[in-house]
Amino acid sequence: MKWFTDVQAVYLHRDHVDFRKSINGLVPIIESEMALSPYEDAIFVFCNRSRDKLKVLHWDQTGYILWYKRLEESKFKWPRRHSQPVMVLSNEQLQWLLSGYDVLLMQGHRVLRYGT
């Protein structure tokens, strides 16, 4: 998934998704449940109920790309807090998630912004 270093945003859908859905089933979830545009420069990440499969959807200006990953013996550390239906991740957090880390527990150094 290192191809996604140039996308503007990574959106994670918090609830599990029926994995019989493909592109035509995931796009309405992005529009209605996530209240986002499926055509923006972003990737949208979905997980199944047992947390051993991921689908990643991306619009590349000519059509949709759908990636599918299945873990054979592990589960993804999927964020369970449901205060919001969407979680915004950094590219680094996406890599952590794909590598099996809990993105809510891992924190990098605090970003400092100085004016002068």
N, C-alpha and C positions, 0 to 999 in steps of 0.2 A: 504494500500500500504506500510505498514511498513516492508513487506518482502524484499523490495529492498534495505535495508541498506548495503548489502554486494556487490552490483554491482559497477563496476569501473566508470561508466559514465551514465548520463541521458541526452538523446538527444531529443530535442523538435523540431518537424517539424513545421515551422512557418506558412505555408499556410494551408488552410482548405483541407480536404480530403473527397472524396466521401465515405460515410460510408457503402455503399454496398460492399466495398472492405473488404476482410478478410485477413488472413495470406498471401495467394498467391498473393494478390494485394498490400499489404503493403511492402513486401520484395523488389520488384523492385523499389519502391519509396525510400527505404533506400539506395539501391545500386546506382540508377541513380541520383535522385534529391538531396539526402543528401550526396552522395559520401562516404558512410561508409559501413563497413562490417556488415551484419545482424547477423553474428556469433560471434561477440565480446561480452565480458562480460559487456553488457549495456542494458538499456531499451530505447525504442523509443516511444515517446508520440505523438499522433495525435489527432486533433480536427475536428469536423464538421463545416460547414458554420455558423450555428446558435449558435455555442459555448456552446451547452448544453449537448454534448456527448464527451467522450474521449475514445480512444483505446490505450492500452499500450501493446507493443510487446516485448518479451524477449526470447532469445535462452538459454536453460538451459543445454546444452551439449547432450541432448537426443531428443529434439524436441522444437517446439515453444510453448510458452504460450501467450495467448491473453486475456487481461482483457478489460472489457467494463464498462464504468460508464455513467449513464444518470442522469442529474439533472432534477428534476420535476418542480421547480419554479425559478431557478436561471440560471446564465450563468457563464462560466469560464472566468477569467480575462486573456485572451490570449494575449501575446505580439504581437503587430501589426507592429512594425518596421521591415521592410523587407530588411535590408541591407545584411543580410546573410540568406540563406534558413534554417539554423540549428542554434539552440540556445543550448548551453551546460548549464545544470542546476546542482546544487548540490542536494543531497538527501533532504536537508532542504528546498530548493526552490521548489522541487517537492511536498513536504508536504504542503507548503504554497499555491501552485497552486491548489491542491486538496481540500484545506480548503477554497478556495475562495478569496485568497489574490493576489494582483498584484505583480508578482515576480520582475518586473523592479523597482518598488518603494520601496520595502522592502530591507533593507540592514542591515546586522549584523555589529558587531564591526570589525574594520580593523584587519586583521591577522598580527601579528608581528613575525618576524623571526630574531633571533639574532645569530650571529656566536659564541660569547663567553659570 
